[in-house]
Amino acid sequence: MNRNWWWMLAAWAVALGATLGALFIGEVMGMTPCLLCWYQRIFMFPLALILGMAAFAEDRRGAVYALPLALGGAGMAGYHSALIAGWVPQWWVPCGAGPSCSEQSLEILGGVQIPWLSLAAFIAIAILLFIDLRKTRS
């Protein structure tokens, strides 16, 4: 078994955990996601599938396919995090009807916002994929 497989497996574990967490918050807890949360889900959910298939098939191309999704998701989660922090002007807020993108009602671990966790997950996945790509070239 190839030792580089573990980097892809770790990226898949992060994506799967984030996907299951988002589904738990939405379906079990009944919290409707805001528009920016939906966009982040659009980037994260395919990562759980692509990375899972690539990890168990030991296919390094999965990292190439998944990296744009991880970077796009990190950009979206970064924007959402900046919005919550108040760094983005109110007229840049894309949300209309439905839950507010700038006022999150769910905090965990003493004040950690969900978009911050999303940003951390996307960054972790991107770093693991960069490591995977560098290790497989060596």
C-alpha positions as CSV (number, residue, x, y, z in Angstrom):
1,M,0.0,0.0,0.0
2,N,1.3,3.4,-1.0
3,R,2.1,5.7,2.0
4,N,0.8,8.8,0.1
5,W,-2.7,7.3,0.3
6,W,-3.0,8.6,3.9
7,W,-3.0,12.3,2.8
8,M,-5.9,11.7,0.5
9,L,-7.7,9.7,3.2
10,A,-7.2,12.5,5.7
11,A,-8.6,15.0,3.2
12,W,-11.6,12.7,2.7
13,A,-12.1,12.4,6.4
14,V,-12.3,16.2,6.8
15,A,-14.7,16.5,3.9
16,L,-16.9,13.7,5.2
17,G,-17.0,15.2,8.7
18,A,-17.9,18.6,7.3
19,T,-20.6,17.1,5.1
20,L,-22.1,15.0,7.9
21,G,-22.0,18.0,10.2
22,A,-23.8,20.2,7.7
23,L,-26.4,17.6,7.2
24,F,-26.9,17.2,10.9
25,I,-27.3,20.9,11.5
26,G,-29.8,21.2,8.6
27,E,-31.8,18.0,8.8
28,V,-31.6,16.9,12.5
29,M,-31.4,20.3,14.2
30,G,-33.8,21.8,11.6
31,M,-31.7,24.9,11.0
32,T,-32.3,26.3,7.5
33,P,-28.9,27.3,5.9
34,C,-28.4,30.8,4.6
35,L,-27.5,31.4,0.9
36,L,-23.8,31.5,1.5
37,C,-24.0,28.2,3.6
38,W,-25.7,26.6,0.6
39,Y,-22.9,27.7,-1.7
40,Q,-20.4,26.2,0.7
41,R,-22.3,23.0,0.7
42,I,-22.2,23.0,-3.1
43,F,-18.4,23.0,-2.8
44,M,-18.1,20.6,0.1
45,F,-20.6,17.8,-0.7
46,P,-18.8,16.7,-3.9
47,L,-15.5,16.7,-2.1
48,A,-16.7,13.9,0.2
49,L,-17.6,11.8,-2.9
50,I,-14.6,12.6,-5.0
51,L,-12.0,12.2,-2.3
52,G,-13.6,9.1,-0.9
53,M,-13.5,7.4,-4.3
54,A,-10.0,8.6,-5.0
55,A,-8.7,7.6,-1.6
56,F,-9.9,4.0,-1.8
57,A,-8.9,3.6,-5.4
58,E,-5.5,5.2,-4.6
59,D,-6.1,7.5,-7.6
60,R,-3.9,10.7,-7.3
61,R,-6.1,12.4,-9.9
62,G,-8.7,12.8,-7.2
63,A,-6.5,15.5,-5.7
64,V,-6.3,17.4,-9.0
65,Y,-10.1,17.2,-9.4
66,A,-10.8,18.2,-5.8
67,L,-8.4,21.0,-5.3
68,P,-10.4,23.6,-7.3
69,L,-13.5,22.7,-5.2
70,A,-11.5,23.1,-2.0
71,L,-10.0,26.5,-3.0
72,G,-13.4,27.8,-4.3
73,G,-15.0,26.7,-1.0
74,A,-12.3,28.3,1.0
75,G,-13.0,31.6,-0.9
76,M,-16.7,31.4,-0.3
77,A,-16.2,30.5,3.4
78,G,-13.6,33.2,3.8
79,Y,-16.1,35.8,2.4
80,H,-18.8,34.5,4.7
81,S,-16.4,34.6,7.7
82,A,-15.5,38.2,6.8
83,L,-19.2,39.1,6.6
84,I,-19.8,37.7,10.1
85,A,-16.8,39.5,11.4
86,G,-18.1,42.8,10.0
87,W,-15.3,43.3,7.5
88,V,-17.6,43.4,4.5
89,P,-20.0,46.4,4.0
90,Q,-23.7,45.6,4.4
91,W,-24.5,46.4,0.8
92,W,-22.2,43.4,-0.2
93,V,-24.5,41.0,1.6
94,P,-26.0,38.6,-1.0
95,C,-28.8,37.2,1.2
96,G,-32.3,38.4,0.6
97,A,-35.3,36.4,1.9
98,G,-34.5,33.5,4.3
99,P,-31.9,33.2,7.0
100,S,-29.4,36.0,7.4
101,C,-25.9,35.4,6.2
102,S,-24.4,38.0,8.5
103,E,-26.1,37.0,11.8
104,Q,-25.4,33.3,12.6
105,S,-27.6,31.8,15.4
106,L,-25.4,28.7,16.0
107,E,-22.1,28.9,17.8
108,I,-20.2,26.0,19.2
109,L,-17.2,25.6,21.5
110,G,-17.7,28.9,23.2
111,G,-18.4,31.2,20.3
112,V,-17.0,29.5,17.2
113,Q,-19.2,30.3,14.2
114,I,-20.1,27.6,11.6
115,P,-18.6,29.5,8.6
116,W,-15.3,29.6,10.5
117,L,-15.4,25.8,10.8
118,S,-16.2,25.6,7.1
119,L,-13.2,27.8,6.3
120,A,-11.0,25.7,8.5
121,A,-12.2,22.5,6.8
122,F,-11.7,23.8,3.3
123,I,-8.2,25.1,4.2
124,A,-7.3,21.8,5.8
125,I,-8.5,19.9,2.7
126,A,-6.5,22.1,0.4
127,I,-3.3,21.8,2.4
128,L,-3.7,18.0,2.6
129,L,-4.3,17.9,-1.2
130,F,-1.2,20.0,-1.9
131,I,0.8,17.7,0.3
132,D,-0.6,14.7,-1.5
133,L,0.3,16.2,-4.9
134,R,3.8,17.1,-3.8
135,K,4.4,13.6,-2.3
136,T,3.2,11.8,-5.4
137,R,5.6,13.7,-7.6
138,S,8.6,12.8,-5.5
